[in-house]
Amino acid sequence: MAIWNKLFGGNDHGRVDYYGEGVELLSEGKFHEALTSFRLALKESPGNTLVLQQIAICYTRIGMTDEAAKTYRHVLQKEPSASGAHYGIAFLLLRSGQRDEAATHLEAFLANPPAEPESEEHVRHARSTLARLRGEAHEAPVEPPPDELF
């Protein structure tokens, strides 16, 4: 991986794309390794909300849900309209039974949904879950779609 290239001189420019590496590792299910890459990306770009959201996703995937929630909340303090953070924390809140707060975050997500076509599944899932929380449909799903990245 890129970190090894940097250590052993395999990168001609001396610059490693830790964020890109983290995204790749996350997609491969290598959550701890992805977390390391995202932490290195955060060192290069302190406070970057996109990196922080990816860190929260890693925490969620490895079962560190309290850390994930703290990270999402930190993102929302820095960028209140961060749709990915609203989406991620909503489902963490649902898992812990906090339905009203989860609904608030789903509403915030839907007020400013991501525009990328690959995010449409998440938008549909958020709408469906919110409808169920409002009693407009049956049983609220607690798990986000399999691919939490968008």
Secondary structure, 3 states (H helix, E strand, C coil): CHHHHHHCCCCCCCCCCHHHHHHHHHHCCCHHHHHHHHHHHHHHCCCCHHHHHHHHHHHHHCCCHHHHHHHHHHHHHHCCCCHHHHHHHHHHHHHCCCHHHHHHHHHHHHHCCCCCHHHHHHHHHHHHHHHHHCCCCCCCCCCCCCCCCC
